[in-house]
Amino acid sequence: MSTTGGSTDWGNVVRETGRLTWYLLLFTIFISLIHKMIPTVWQINNIVDLRKHTGIFCWILALAHASAEMVKRGISTDLSAIVNASFSKDHGMVFGAVSFLIMLPLFLTSTNFAVRKMGYVAWKRLHRLTHVAFVLAAVHILIAIYQSTGEIFLRTAGALTFYVVGYLIVFWKHAQERKHTVTTPIT
């Protein structure tokens, strides 16, 4: 924890918890994408199952990130002020807040019990919202950094670009496979 003169540097806590949250979200999203792009690589297959655990930890870090931001602003005990700050356009917080809210049901259903109760298909549909949370988190970061520095954060923009291009490739491959399956006569 960063301290300055005996007091906590909440700005640094916000930055570092946000950075850790983003890196875990990147891992969670990109391990799935890479697995879909090159499913035959056994090393990737061995770490795909870590997504559940990184997703859980990601939400916990996002909670710490949001909490530190509210403490930094001096509004941690004022629910009305928290809601107003979270859904303001200030530093793209609305995108971070919506991403966080999307991640809440994902966090709550990241158990085998939830999969059994919901059924795998419903659980899988719900957990596809991870992609929406990822995009919103990226937009949150891009706006926050742009508003504070006037520059586009190229690493986040690059990650978002890789994500979009990667999934376009995956969808194109699946479309080609379906097209081949439909047009190939059965002998």
Secondary structure, DSSP 8 states (H G I E B T S, - for coil): --EETTEE-HHHHHHHHHHHHHHHHHHHHHHHHHHHHSTT-HHHHHHTTHHHHHHHHHHHHHHHHHHHHHHHHT-TT-HHHHHHHHTSSGGGHHHHHHHHHHHHHHHHT-SHHHHHHH-HHHHHHHHTHHHHHHHHHHHHHHHHHHHHHSS--HHHHHHHHHHHHHHHHHHHHHHHHHHHHHHS---
